[in-house]
Amino acid sequence: MAIPSRPPKLYSYEPLVINDSAGTDSESPVNKAAILLAGLGLLVLVSGTALYTLLGARSACDGSSAVGATIGGPFELVDRAGGLVTDSDVLNRPALVYFGYTFCPDVCPFDMARNALAADLLAEQGHDIAVVFISVDPERDTPEVLGQYADDMYPQMTALTGSAEQVKAAANAYRAYYAKGEGSGEFYLVDHSTFTYLMFPGNELGTYFRREDTAEEIAEATACLVGQS
């Protein structure tokens, strides 16, 4: 898949909106006025530097804290072979972690192709980075379905599913939002957040990436943070 590119940029201290529909692949309306007012209120109460240190993502290799809220944590999920795996099994090296689903019509394939390209770019620099896909659609995403998806998308991908409870626990650990849409039978969409998390062993968050970040930008920031770890 061709990945659109744009000029390189430094990562900004954007607030990470957690457990919300912002940063999702849904077309549902969002109360932008309320979000704007809340943001203005925070800016009045807290100085810019302190606010971004508390809520913002770490700018590429500037040494500031990544996120005020805890992101990442223990989980138990099922791999493409049907075996139970834990966060320790999956995050045994730096990883780009993404929550999505295989029936996603456009957003997930694009994001995963971008993450795969970033991992390949990093491999060329000597960095071994895992690409992890965690399904938020356990009803349809069986281990067999995930295996085929990984083979078609990126064979090196670690694709995970689980019971509804296991998936919910993992998503909650990452503050990842998802909600099953309306539909009949197997014909439905799942609204979900679209952040990619750079995780290190021990459930340490390096930073996160948004949809607009390119493979080249992800690779550049990841290489720099891996070099600091």
N, CA, C and O of each residue as an XYZ file, in Angstrom:
916
protein
N       0.847     -1.189      0.000
C       0.000      0.000      0.000
C       0.879      1.234      0.000
O       1.821      1.316      0.787
N       0.588      2.211     -0.878
C       1.365      3.433     -0.923
C       1.052      4.273      0.297
O      -0.115      4.439      0.653
N       2.055      4.793      0.928
C       1.888      5.594      2.126
C       2.161      7.047      1.781
O       3.286      7.396      1.426
N       1.127      7.919      1.882
C       1.367      9.326      1.586
C       2.432      9.889      2.517
O       2.506      9.519      3.689
N       3.247     10.776      1.989
C       4.295     11.372      2.808
C       4.094     12.872      2.864
O       3.405     13.446      2.021
N       4.688     13.498      3.845
C       4.656     14.941      3.983
C       5.959     15.372      4.619
O       6.680     14.529      5.154
N       6.287     16.644      4.583
C       7.583     17.073      5.124
C       7.735     16.684      6.579
O       6.756     16.699      7.326
N       8.951     16.334      7.001
C       9.183     15.967      8.403
C       8.818     17.117      9.325
O       8.918     18.287      8.955
N       8.388     16.764     10.544
C       8.079     17.784     11.528
C       8.520     17.278     12.894
O       8.687     16.076     13.100
N       8.705     18.198     13.813
C       8.959     17.807     15.185
C       7.635     17.477     15.830
O       6.623     18.108     15.527
N       7.625     16.506     16.707
C       6.388     16.126     17.366
C       5.982     17.201     18.356
O       6.799     17.688     19.138
N       4.720     17.561     18.311
C       4.211     18.592     19.206
C       3.692     17.970     20.484
O       3.440     16.767     20.541
N       3.533     18.788     21.506
C       2.996     18.307     22.770
C       1.473     18.322     22.702
O       0.846     19.159     23.351
N       0.868     17.434     21.947
C      -0.579     17.397     21.848
C      -1.153     16.611     23.016
O      -0.639     15.543     23.352
N      -2.226     17.128     23.650
C      -2.846     16.354     24.720
C      -3.374     15.031     24.193
O      -3.982     14.986     23.124
N      -3.150     13.966     24.925
C      -3.668     12.652     24.556
C      -5.046     12.506     25.159
O      -5.175     12.379     26.377
N      -6.096     12.520     24.324
C      -7.464     12.354     24.793
C      -7.717     10.875     24.972
O      -7.686     10.125     23.996
N      -7.967     10.435     26.193
C      -8.104      9.015     26.471
C      -9.546      8.644     26.727
O     -10.327      9.421     27.277
N      -9.885      7.403     26.301
C     -11.215      6.843     26.505
C     -12.284      7.772     25.971
O     -13.293      8.002     26.637
N     -12.079      8.306     24.786
C     -13.006      9.230     24.174
C     -13.045      8.924     22.694
O     -12.204      8.181     22.189
N     -14.030      9.497     21.983
C     -14.146      9.213     20.558
C     -13.159     10.009     19.723
O     -13.047      9.755     18.524
N     -12.445     10.950     20.294
C     -11.424     11.671     19.546
C     -10.327     10.708     19.147
O      -9.936      9.842     19.930
N      -9.825     10.858     17.919
C      -8.792      9.960     17.446
C      -9.337      8.610     17.050
O      -8.615      7.614     17.098
N     -10.609      8.554     16.656
C     -11.220      7.302     16.254
C     -11.447      7.298     14.766
O     -11.228      8.302     14.089
N     -11.895      6.145     14.246
C     -12.191      6.057     12.823
C     -13.666      6.230     12.556
O     -14.134      5.899     11.467
N     -14.416      6.741     13.523
C     -15.851      6.935     13.373
C     -16.133      8.273     12.721
O     -15.334      9.203     12.826
N     -17.284      8.374     12.039
C     -17.725      9.626     11.472
C     -18.795     10.267     12.343
O     -19.427     11.228     11.907
N     -19.028      9.765     13.579
C     -20.063     10.295     14.453
C     -19.690     11.702     14.893
O     -18.503     11.995     15.038
N     -20.691     12.611     15.116
C     -20.404     13.993     15.496
C     -19.767     14.086     16.864
O     -20.058     13.278     17.746
N     -18.906     15.059     17.044
C     -18.229     15.287     18.316
C     -18.530     16.703     18.765
O     -18.546     17.621     17.946
N     -18.766     16.892     20.032
C     -19.059     18.212     20.578
C     -17.772     19.013     20.659
O     -17.141     19.107     21.712
N     -17.398     19.589     19.524
C     -16.124     20.294     19.456
C     -16.111     21.523     20.358
O     -15.071     21.879     20.912
N     -17.266     22.172     20.508
C     -17.314     23.363     21.348
C     -16.974     23.031     22.790
O     -16.240     23.769     23.448
N     -17.512     21.911     23.284
C     -17.237     21.519     24.668
C     -15.771     21.198     24.856
O     -15.170     21.571     25.864
N     -15.191     20.504     23.884
C     -13.773     20.163     23.961
C     -12.918     21.423     23.958
O     -11.947     21.524     24.707
N     -13.287     22.394     23.102
C     -12.528     23.639     23.021
C     -12.590     24.405     24.330
O     -11.578     24.910     24.814
N     -13.799     24.488     24.906
C     -13.955     25.200     26.166
C     -13.158     24.542     27.282
O     -12.527     25.217     28.096
N     -13.197     23.207     27.308
C     -12.435     22.492     28.335
C     -10.946     22.752     28.179
O     -10.232     22.951     29.161
N     -10.486     22.749     26.929
C      -9.070     23.002     26.683
C      -8.663     24.407     27.092
O      -7.591     24.611     27.660
N      -9.538     25.390     26.795
C      -9.235     26.762     27.184
C      -9.197     26.912     28.698
O      -8.373     27.647     29.243
N     -10.108     26.199     29.371
C     -10.120     26.250     30.827
C      -8.834     25.723     31.419
O      -8.304     26.291     32.375
N      -8.328     24.637     30.855
C      -7.068     24.078     31.339
C      -5.913     25.045     31.115
O      -5.035     25.193     31.966
N      -5.927     25.702     29.956
C      -4.838     26.619     29.654
C      -4.845     27.819     30.589
O      -3.790     28.368     30.909
N      -6.033     28.227     31.028
C      -6.115     29.336     31.966
C      -5.560     28.933     33.322
O      -4.886     29.720     33.987
N      -5.850     27.687     33.732
C      -5.473     27.234     35.068
C      -4.014     26.821     35.176
O      -3.401     26.956     36.234
N      -3.464     26.319     34.086
C      -2.124     25.744     34.152
C      -1.255     26.373     33.078
O      -1.728     26.624     31.969
N      -0.042     26.622     33.377
C       0.868     27.168     32.373
C       1.107     26.146     31.284
O       0.988     24.940     31.499
N       1.446     26.654     30.110
C       1.602     25.758     28.969
C       2.597     24.652     29.200
O       2.325     23.497     28.872
N       3.748     24.978     29.760
C       4.778     23.959     29.962
C       4.313     22.879     30.913
O       4.502     21.694     30.642
N       3.708     23.266     32.021
C       3.253     22.284     33.003
C       2.138     21.425     32.437
O       2.099     20.217     32.672
N       1.229     22.045     31.690
C       0.114     21.297     31.109
C       0.616     20.232     30.161
O       0.171     19.086     30.213
N       1.537     20.606     29.298
C       1.997     19.645     28.315
C       2.833     18.544     28.946
O       2.815     17.401     28.489
N       3.563     18.890     29.994
C       4.312     17.854     30.694
C       3.365     16.850     31.318
O       3.666     15.657     31.362
N       2.217     17.319     31.806
C       1.256     16.448     32.465
C       0.467     15.614     31.467
O       0.288     14.411     31.659
N      -0.006     16.257     30.396
C      -0.949     15.585     29.506
C      -0.385     15.243     28.139
O      -0.951     14.403     27.439
N       0.691     15.855     27.746
C       1.128     15.710     26.374
C       2.022     14.527     26.120
O       2.605     13.955     27.041
N       2.125     14.163     24.842
C       3.068     13.122     24.446
C       4.481     13.681     24.469
O       4.683     14.878     24.264
N       5.442     12.832     24.714
C       6.840     13.273     24.732
C       7.269     13.665     23.328
O       7.132     12.883     22.387
N       7.787     14.873     23.191
C       8.365     15.287     21.922
C       9.563     14.400     21.643
O      10.196     13.883     22.563
N       9.866     14.229     20.369
C      10.911     13.283     20.001
C      12.215     13.577     20.724
O      12.902     14.556     20.429
N      12.548     12.702     21.689
C      13.840     12.702     22.359
C      14.177     13.992     23.084
O      15.332     14.417     23.068
N      13.202     14.625     23.716
C      13.544     15.805     24.502
C      13.616     15.494     25.989
O      13.945     16.360     26.800
N      13.300     14.236     26.345
C      13.477     13.818     27.718
C      12.339     14.140     28.653
O      12.423     13.813     29.837
N      11.255     14.779     28.168
C      10.140     15.085     29.057
C       9.271     13.855     29.237
O       9.407     12.878     28.502
N       8.376     13.905     30.219
C       7.529     12.746     30.490
C       6.577     12.504     29.345
O       6.223     13.430     28.616
N       6.159     11.256     29.183
C       5.341     10.893     28.039
C       3.896     11.286     28.240
O       3.337     12.000     27.408
N       3.279     10.845     29.309
C       1.859     11.067     29.512
C       1.597     11.094     31.005
O       2.210     10.343     31.764
N       0.679     11.967     31.430
C       0.349     12.013     32.836
C      -0.353     10.755     33.298
O      -0.030     10.220     34.358
N      -1.326     10.267     32.508
C      -2.050      9.059     32.875
C      -1.214      7.826     32.547
O      -0.389      7.848     31.633
N      -1.435      6.757     33.298
C      -0.726      5.509     33.049
C      -1.282      4.845     31.796
O      -2.489      4.628     31.686
N      -0.414      4.526     30.865
C      -0.801      3.848     29.630
C      -0.044      2.537     29.557
O       1.177      2.514     29.712
N      -0.756      1.450     29.322
C      -0.148      0.135     29.258
C      -0.273     -0.584     30.580
O      -0.445      0.040     31.627
N      -0.185     -1.907     30.526
C      -0.293     -2.700     31.738
C      -0.418     -4.170     31.408
O      -0.421     -4.543     30.234
N      -0.521     -5.009     32.419
C      -0.608     -6.455     32.196
C      -1.848     -6.832     31.383
O      -2.909     -6.226     31.528
N      -1.693     -7.840     30.528
C      -2.843     -8.390     29.808
C      -2.594     -9.853     29.487
O      -1.455    -10.317     29.455
N      -3.676    -10.560     29.252
C      -3.650    -11.933     28.746
C      -4.542    -11.986     27.519
O      -5.729    -11.668     27.590
N      -3.969    -12.388     26.396
C      -4.707    -12.461     25.146
C      -4.369    -13.769     24.441
O      -3.595    -14.581     24.947
N      -4.961    -13.957     23.267
C      -4.778    -15.192     22.503
C      -4.103    -14.856     21.183
O      -4.522    -13.931     20.487
N      -3.057    -15.604     20.833
C      -2.352    -15.341     19.586
C      -2.983    -16.101     18.425
O      -3.977    -16.806     18.603
N      -2.410    -15.956     17.254
C      -2.972    -16.544     16.045
C      -2.966    -18.065     16.068
O      -3.703    -18.701     15.315
N      -2.140    -18.651     16.926
C      -2.096    -20.110     17.055
C      -3.089    -20.619     18.091
O      -3.218    -21.826     18.293
N      -3.790    -19.697     18.748
C      -4.749    -20.098     19.765
C      -4.155    -20.221     21.149
O      -4.837    -20.656     22.076
N      -2.893    -19.845     21.310
C      -2.230    -19.950     22.603
C      -2.382    -18.691     23.438
O      -2.472    -17.586     22.902
N      -2.409    -18.861     24.737
C      -2.510    -17.736     25.657
C      -1.153    -17.053     25.779
O      -0.138    -17.712     26.002
N      -1.138    -15.739     25.636
C       0.094    -14.965     25.777
C      -0.158    -13.812     26.741
O      -1.294    -13.375     26.924
N       0.904    -13.334     27.344
C       0.812    -12.204     28.262
C       1.594    -11.024     27.709
O       2.291    -11.138     26.700
N       1.467     -9.899     28.381
C       2.217     -8.719     27.974
C       3.722     -8.973     28.008
O       4.460     -8.429     27.186
N       4.183     -9.794     28.948
C       5.615    -10.108     29.022
C       6.082    -10.878     27.796
O       7.209    -10.695     27.337
N       5.211    -11.746     27.260
C       5.554    -12.496     26.053
C       5.627    -11.578     24.837
O       6.511    -11.716     23.991
N       4.689    -10.644     24.761
C       4.550     -9.801     23.572
C       5.534     -8.636     23.587
O       6.150     -8.319     22.569
N       5.674     -8.009     24.739
C       6.519     -6.815     24.841
C       7.907     -7.162     25.361
O       8.384     -6.576     26.332
N       8.544     -8.117     24.706
C       9.912     -8.481     25.073
C      10.945     -7.677     24.291
O      12.144     -7.945     24.381
N      10.488     -6.708     23.535
C      11.323     -5.767     22.783
C      10.440     -4.557     22.490
O       9.228     -4.631     22.695
N      10.999     -3.458     22.024
C      10.155     -2.309     21.695
C       9.083     -2.698     20.680
O       9.332     -3.501     19.780
N       7.901     -2.129     20.829
C       6.780     -2.539     19.986
C       5.882     -1.356     19.653
O       5.682     -0.458     20.471
N       5.348     -1.371     18.443
C       4.308     -0.441     18.029
C       2.977     -1.162     18.196
O       2.687     -2.110     17.466
N       2.172     -0.720     19.149
C       0.942     -1.415     19.527
C      -0.267     -0.636     19.020
O      -0.372      0.574     19.221
N      -1.180     -1.352     18.359
C      -2.355     -0.716     17.748
C      -3.593     -1.553     18.037
O      -3.548     -2.782     17.968
N      -4.696     -0.890     18.362
C      -5.974     -1.561     18.581
C      -6.872     -1.327     17.369
O      -7.122     -0.183     16.989
N      -7.357     -2.412     16.763
C      -8.220     -2.297     15.593
C      -8.999     -3.575     15.385
O      -9.214     -4.336     16.329
N      -9.426     -3.821     14.152
C     -10.128     -5.073     13.858
C     -10.002     -5.392     12.378
O      -9.862     -4.490     11.552
N     -10.050     -6.661     12.049
C      -9.734     -7.093     10.688
C     -10.799     -6.713      9.678
O     -10.499     -6.602      8.489
N     -12.045     -6.509     10.119
C     -13.120     -6.137      9.204
C     -13.168     -4.632      8.971
O     -14.034     -4.152      8.239
N     -12.268     -3.891      9.570
C     -12.191     -2.438      9.400
C     -11.982     -2.132      7.913
O     -11.028     -2.630      7.315
N     -12.853     -1.327      7.310
C     -12.804     -1.174      5.856
C     -11.640     -0.357      5.316
O     -11.198     -0.605      4.194
N     -11.128      0.608      6.073
C     -10.088      1.454      5.486
C      -9.043      1.945      6.482
O      -7.853      1.937      6.166
N      -9.447      2.369      7.661
C      -8.514      2.998      8.593
C      -7.446      2.025      9.080
O      -6.252      2.314      8.996
N      -7.875      0.877      9.587
C      -6.914     -0.087     10.151
C      -5.892     -0.578      9.123
O      -4.699     -0.611      9.426
N      -6.323     -0.959      7.919
C      -5.317     -1.402      6.941
C      -4.275     -0.327      6.642
O      -3.089     -0.628      6.508
N      -4.714      0.915      6.539
C      -3.771      2.003      6.270
C      -2.797      2.166      7.431
O      -1.585      2.252      7.234
N      -3.345      2.207      8.645
C      -2.487      2.411      9.817
C      -1.503      1.264     10.010
O      -0.339      1.486     10.343
N      -1.973      0.038      9.801
C      -1.084     -1.106      9.989
C      -0.018     -1.167      8.901
O       1.123     -1.543      9.168
N      -0.385     -0.799      7.679
C       0.611     -0.745      6.608
C       1.670      0.304      6.929
O       2.858      0.096      6.682
N       1.228      1.427      7.478
C       2.174      2.474      7.878
C       3.090      1.989      8.999
O       4.300      2.211      8.952
N       2.521      1.329     10.004
C       3.333      0.821     11.117
C       4.320     -0.240     10.641
O       5.460     -0.294     11.103
N       3.870     -1.083      9.709
C       4.757     -2.107      9.157
C       5.918     -1.464      8.404
O       7.063     -1.903      8.517
N       5.614     -0.424      7.637
C       6.670      0.276      6.910
C       7.645      0.929      7.886
O       8.856      0.905      7.664
N       7.126      1.507      8.956
C       8.001      2.104      9.972
C       8.930      1.053     10.569
O      10.117      1.309     10.770
N       8.386     -0.129     10.851
C       9.211     -1.213     11.407
C      10.288     -1.639     10.415
O      11.420     -1.920     10.810
N       9.944     -1.689      9.134
C      10.931     -2.048      8.117
C      12.028     -0.985      8.015
O      13.207     -1.310      7.878
N      11.630      0.278      8.084
C      12.619      1.355      8.055
C      13.554      1.265      9.259
O      14.756      1.502      9.142
N      12.994      0.923     10.404
C      13.802      0.772     11.614
C      14.728     -0.439     11.519
O      15.859     -0.404     12.005
N      14.242     -1.511     10.889
C      15.078     -2.701     10.715
C      16.304     -2.378      9.868
O      17.388     -2.912     10.103
N      16.126     -1.501      8.882
C      17.250     -1.099      8.048
C      18.307     -0.350      8.857
O      19.474     -0.297      8.469
N      17.886      0.228      9.985
C      18.815      0.940     10.866
C      19.342      0.047     11.991
O      20.096      0.498     12.854
N      18.933     -1.226     11.970
C      19.405     -2.158     12.982
C      18.539     -2.260     14.216
O      18.968     -2.828     15.221
N      17.316     -1.718     14.169
C      16.408     -1.767     15.314
C      15.352     -2.853     15.100
O      14.697     -2.898     14.058
N      15.198     -3.716     16.086
C      14.212     -4.796     16.023
C      12.951     -4.345     16.754
O      12.907     -4.352     17.984
N      11.934     -3.955     16.003
C      10.702     -3.405     16.567
C       9.530     -4.321     16.208
O       9.329     -4.653     15.040
N       8.769     -4.723     17.210
C       7.602     -5.567     16.970
C       6.425     -4.715     16.506
O       6.268     -3.569     16.925
N       5.609     -5.290     15.641
C       4.359     -4.663     15.212
C       3.225     -5.491     15.801
O       3.056     -6.659     15.449
N       2.450     -4.890     16.695
C       1.423     -5.616     17.446
C       0.045     -5.076     17.088
O      -0.188     -3.867     17.106
N      -0.863     -5.991     16.761
C      -2.251     -5.653     16.429
C      -3.159     -6.367     17.420
O      -3.179     -7.597     17.468
N      -3.913     -5.604     18.214
C      -4.840     -6.177     19.188
C      -6.260     -5.925     18.710
O      -6.668     -4.775     18.548
N      -7.009     -6.985     18.486
C      -8.368     -6.851     17.969
C      -9.323     -6.350     19.040
O      -9.260     -6.770     20.195
N     -10.210     -5.442     18.637
C     -11.299     -4.992     19.507
C     -12.627     -5.578     19.032
O     -13.699     -5.087     19.385
N     -12.535     -6.631     18.231
C     -13.723     -7.300     17.689
C     -13.586     -8.806     17.893
O     -13.475     -9.552     16.920
N     -13.592     -9.262     19.150
C     -13.346    -10.689     19.406
C     -14.423    -11.611     18.850
O     -14.176    -12.804     18.668
N     -15.607    -11.084     18.578
C     -16.676    -11.923     18.028
C     -16.287    -12.479     16.662
O     -16.501    -13.660     16.386
N     -15.724    -11.642     15.819
C     -15.383    -12.068     14.461
C     -13.903    -12.401     14.302
O     -13.540    -13.246     13.483
N     -13.062    -11.750     15.070
C     -11.617    -11.946     14.905
C     -11.131    -13.143     15.719
O     -10.583    -12.996     16.812
N     -11.342    -14.309     15.166
C     -10.839    -15.541     15.770
C      -9.337    -15.653     15.495
O      -8.816    -14.911     14.662
N      -8.639    -16.552     16.166
C      -7.219    -16.741     15.862
C      -6.973    -17.047     14.387
O      -5.996    -16.573     13.805
N      -7.857    -17.836     13.785
C      -7.687    -18.176     12.369
C      -7.821    -16.940     11.483
O      -7.038    -16.747     10.552
N      -8.818    -16.106     11.777
C      -9.022    -14.879     11.003
C      -7.822    -13.953     11.157
O      -7.358    -13.361     10.183
N      -7.325    -13.829     12.373
C      -6.161    -12.979     12.610
C      -4.916    -13.504     11.900
O      -4.103    -12.729     11.397
N      -4.777    -14.826     11.867
C      -3.637    -15.408     11.179
C      -3.632    -15.069      9.706
O      -2.593    -14.719      9.145
N      -4.794    -15.170      9.078
C      -4.896    -14.833      7.659
C      -4.647    -13.348      7.438
O      -3.990    -12.953      6.475
N      -5.177    -12.534      8.337
C      -4.990    -11.082      8.243
C      -3.505    -10.727      8.327
O      -3.004     -9.920      7.544
N      -2.817    -11.336      9.277
C      -1.388    -11.061      9.435
C      -0.602    -11.519      8.215
O       0.295    -10.815      7.753
N      -0.932    -12.691      7.692
C      -0.235    -13.194      6.507
C      -0.402    -12.241      5.332
O       0.539    -12.005      4.573
N      -1.606    -11.695      5.187
C      -1.883    -10.797      4.067
C      -1.287     -9.410      4.282
O      -0.840     -8.767      3.333
N      -1.284     -8.954      5.527
C      -0.864     -7.585      5.828
C       0.641     -7.477      6.085
O       1.334     -6.688      5.442
N       1.138     -8.279      7.030
C       2.542     -8.189      7.449
C       2.856     -9.449      8.243
O       2.553     -9.511      9.435
N       3.454    -10.449      7.614
C       3.649    -11.751      8.270
C       4.361    -11.684      9.614
O       4.148    -12.545     10.467
N       5.204    -10.675      9.815
C       5.918    -10.560     11.090
C       5.040     -9.999     12.207
O       5.463     -9.949     13.362
N       3.836     -9.584     11.872
C       2.945     -8.971     12.846
C       2.559     -9.942     13.957
O       2.337    -11.127     13.708
N       2.480     -9.434     15.180
C       1.907    -10.177     16.294
C       0.442     -9.778     16.396
O       0.128     -8.661     16.807
N      -0.457    -10.690     16.023
C      -1.892    -10.405     16.001
C      -2.563    -11.115     17.165
O      -2.391    -12.321     17.345
N      -3.329    -10.369     17.955
C      -3.890    -10.905     19.188
C      -5.392    -10.667     19.279
O      -5.900     -9.644     18.820
N      -6.084    -11.612     19.868
C      -7.505    -11.488     20.158
C      -7.728    -12.055     21.559
O      -6.794    -12.109     22.358
N      -8.936    -12.471     21.860
C      -9.222    -13.034     23.171
C     -10.708    -13.022     23.433
O     -11.500    -12.738     22.534
N     -11.088    -13.324     24.643
C     -12.493    -13.226     25.020
C     -12.865    -11.748     25.128
O     -11.994    -10.879     25.145
N     -14.159    -11.478     25.199
C     -14.599    -10.094     25.350
C     -13.989     -9.464     26.596
O     -13.616     -8.291     26.589
N     -13.891    -10.244     27.658
C     -13.333     -9.732     28.911
C     -11.835     -9.461     28.781
O     -11.338     -8.455     29.287
N     -11.119    -10.354     28.106
C      -9.676    -10.163     27.935
C      -9.372     -8.934     27.084
O      -8.469     -8.158     27.396
N     -10.134     -8.769     26.011
C      -9.930     -7.618     25.134
C     -10.247     -6.321     25.873
O      -9.518     -5.336     25.757
N     -11.330     -6.329     26.625
C     -11.704     -5.128     27.379
C     -10.626     -4.758     28.386
O     -10.298     -3.581     28.539
N     -10.074     -5.746     29.072
C      -9.027     -5.479     30.061
C      -7.792     -4.880     29.398
O      -7.195     -3.942     29.928
N      -7.407     -5.417     28.244
C      -6.239     -4.887     27.537
C      -6.496     -3.465     27.059
O      -5.640     -2.591     27.202
N      -7.677     -3.235     26.490
C      -8.013     -1.894     26.012
C      -8.039     -0.894     27.164
O      -7.559      0.231     27.026
N      -8.594     -1.301     28.286
C      -8.631     -0.408     29.449
C      -7.224     -0.061     29.929
O      -6.964      1.069     30.343
N      -6.323     -1.031     29.873
C      -4.950     -0.775     30.307
C      -4.288      0.300     29.454
O      -3.444      1.055     29.936
N      -4.681      0.362     28.175
C      -4.101      1.330     27.247
C      -4.985      2.555     27.055
O      -4.684      3.413     26.226
N      -6.062      2.639     27.808
C      -7.034      3.727     27.654
C      -7.533      3.796     26.209
O      -7.796      4.879     25.688
N      -7.658      2.645     25.576
C      -8.113      2.578     24.189
C      -9.634      2.492     24.160
O     -10.238      1.692     24.875
N     -10.229      3.311     23.340
C     -11.681      3.362     23.210
C     -12.146      2.442     22.088
O     -11.508      2.373     21.038
N     -13.260      1.731     22.302
C     -13.913      1.013     21.206
C     -15.367      0.776     21.563
O     -15.725      0.665     22.735
N     -16.205      0.700     20.529
C     -17.633      0.472     20.741
C     -18.209     -0.178     19.486
O     -17.993      0.299     18.372
N     -18.934     -1.258     19.679
C     -19.563     -1.956     18.566
C     -20.713     -1.124     18.028
O     -21.550     -0.637     18.789
N     -20.750     -0.965     16.706
C     -21.818     -0.202     16.082
C     -23.042     -1.050     15.807
O     -23.053     -2.255     16.054
N     -24.067     -0.403     15.295
C     -25.293     -1.113     14.965
C     -25.096     -1.928     13.692
O     -24.270     -1.592     12.843
N     -25.856     -2.987     13.579
C     -25.778     -3.851     12.409
C     -26.437     -5.174     12.710
O     -26.796     -5.460     13.852
N     -26.590     -5.971     11.684
C     -27.222     -7.275     11.854
C     -26.214     -8.376     11.567
O     -25.446     -8.299     10.609
N     -26.229     -9.401     12.410
C     -25.326    -10.525     12.202
C     -23.879    -10.093     12.257
O     -23.445     -9.448     13.211
N     -23.130    -10.455     11.217
C     -21.709    -10.109     11.159
C     -21.454     -8.797     10.435
O     -20.304     -8.420     10.206
N     -22.524     -8.105     10.077
C     -22.365     -6.864      9.320
C     -22.507     -5.666     10.260
O     -23.600     -5.137     10.459
N     -21.395     -5.261     10.821
C     -21.370     -4.098     11.707
C     -19.961     -3.528     11.713
O     -18.997     -4.204     11.355
N     -19.862     -2.284     12.123
C     -18.570     -1.624     12.266
C     -18.248     -1.464     13.745
O     -19.130     -1.564     14.598
N     -16.995     -1.221     14.035
C     -16.557     -0.977     15.407
C     -15.844      0.371     15.439
O     -14.831      0.570     14.767
N     -16.383      1.278     16.220
C     -15.742      2.573     16.425
C     -14.589      2.378     17.409
O     -14.764      1.737     18.445
N     -13.426      2.920     17.098
C     -12.284      2.698     17.999
C     -11.248      3.800     17.853
O     -11.159      4.457     16.816
N     -10.470      3.989     18.905
C      -9.382      4.954     18.852
C      -8.290      4.432     17.929
O      -8.182      3.228     17.699
N      -7.487      5.339     17.408
C      -6.520      4.957     16.374
C      -5.085      5.354     16.730
O      -4.254      5.543     15.842
N      -4.801      5.477     18.005
C      -3.429      5.769     18.410
C      -2.545      4.532     18.251
O      -2.999      3.401     18.425
N      -1.292      4.764     17.922
C      -0.273      3.719     17.957
C       0.663      4.038     19.112
O       1.193      5.145     19.206
N       0.863      3.061     19.993
C       1.679      3.260     21.191
C       3.053      2.623     21.000
O       3.156      1.458     20.616
N       4.097      3.389     21.269
C       5.442      2.815     21.301
C       5.687      2.326     22.719
O       5.824      3.125     23.646
N       5.743      1.004     22.883
C       5.909      0.407     24.205
C       7.273     -0.262     24.324
O       7.811     -0.801     23.356
N       7.817     -0.212     25.535
C       9.070     -0.879     25.845
C       8.802     -2.003     26.843
O       7.775     -1.988     27.522
N       9.704     -2.973     26.943
C       9.526     -4.044     27.937
C       9.274     -3.463     29.328
O       9.825     -2.428     29.703
N       8.425     -4.161     30.077
C       8.060     -3.655     31.390
C       6.873     -2.721     31.349
O       6.596     -2.018     32.320
N       6.152     -2.709     30.204
C       4.970     -1.853     30.039
C       5.300     -0.368     30.160
O       4.512      0.410     30.697
N       6.456      0.010     29.662
C       6.845      1.421     29.670
C       6.447      2.068     28.349
O       6.829      1.606     27.274
N       5.680      3.133     28.450
C       5.282      3.877     27.263
C       6.387      4.833     26.853
O       6.851      5.638     27.661
N       6.813      4.744     25.585
C       7.783      5.696     25.070
C       7.099      6.960     24.595
O       7.462      8.064     25.001
N       6.107      6.795     23.733
C       5.297      7.895     23.229
C       4.119      7.277     22.487
O       3.949      6.058     22.491
N       3.320      8.103     21.862
C       2.231      7.596     21.027
C       2.225      8.374     19.724
O       2.781      9.469     19.634
N       1.592      7.798     18.722
C       1.514      8.425     17.412
C       0.063      8.515     16.969
O      -0.756      7.652     17.286
N      -0.236      9.571     16.235
C      -1.575      9.779     15.691
C      -1.626      9.342     14.232
O      -0.609      9.002     13.628
N      -2.822      9.361     13.691
C      -3.013      8.885     12.323
C      -2.226      9.710     11.318
O      -1.762      9.180     10.308
N      -2.071     11.000     11.585
C      -1.402     11.856     10.616
C       0.110     11.691     10.597
O       0.772     12.199      9.692
N       0.663     10.997     11.569
C       2.106     10.769     11.583
C       2.490      9.748     10.515
O       1.856      8.700     10.392
N       3.513     10.054      9.759
C       3.929      9.176      8.676
C       4.858      8.076      9.180
O       5.360      8.130     10.302
N       5.072      7.083      8.329
C       5.989      5.995      8.678
C       7.387      6.536      8.947
O       8.073      6.077      9.860
N       7.800      7.503      8.158
C       9.132      8.076      8.337
C       9.243      8.809      9.675
O      10.267      8.714     10.351
N       8.211      9.525     10.050
C       8.225     10.240     11.329
C       8.224      9.266     12.502
O       8.939      9.459     13.485
N       7.415      8.223     12.386
C       7.371      7.207     13.441
C       8.733      6.538     13.584
O       9.220      6.333     14.695
N       9.341      6.202     12.453
C      10.650      5.547     12.495
C      11.697      6.463     13.116
O      12.522      6.014     13.912
N      11.670      7.738     12.759
C      12.661      8.683     13.283
C      12.526      8.834     14.798
O      13.518      8.762     15.523
N      11.296      9.044     15.273
C      11.082      9.225     16.713
C      11.381      7.944     17.477
O      11.969      7.981     18.558
N      10.974      6.811     16.911
C      11.203      5.533     17.586
C      12.693      5.236     17.705
O      13.161      4.813     18.762
N      13.431      5.453     16.635
C      14.875      5.207     16.670
C      15.547      6.064     17.731
O      16.446      5.602     18.434
N      15.113      7.305     17.845
C      15.708      8.202     18.828
C      15.397      7.747     20.248
O      16.274      7.757     21.112
N      14.141      7.344     20.492
C      13.749      6.908     21.831
C      14.362      5.558     22.186
O      14.726      5.323     23.338
N      14.475      4.675     21.205
C      15.132      3.391     21.453
C      16.591      3.630     21.827
O      17.141      2.944     22.687
N      17.206      4.603     21.177
C      18.591      4.924     21.491
C      18.774      5.456     22.896
O      19.859      5.344     23.467
N      17.712      6.040     23.467
C      17.786      6.571     24.825
C      17.469      5.526     25.883
O      17.799      5.702     27.056
N      16.821      4.425     25.464
C      16.353      3.441     26.451
C      17.507      2.598     26.998
O      17.290      1.723     27.836
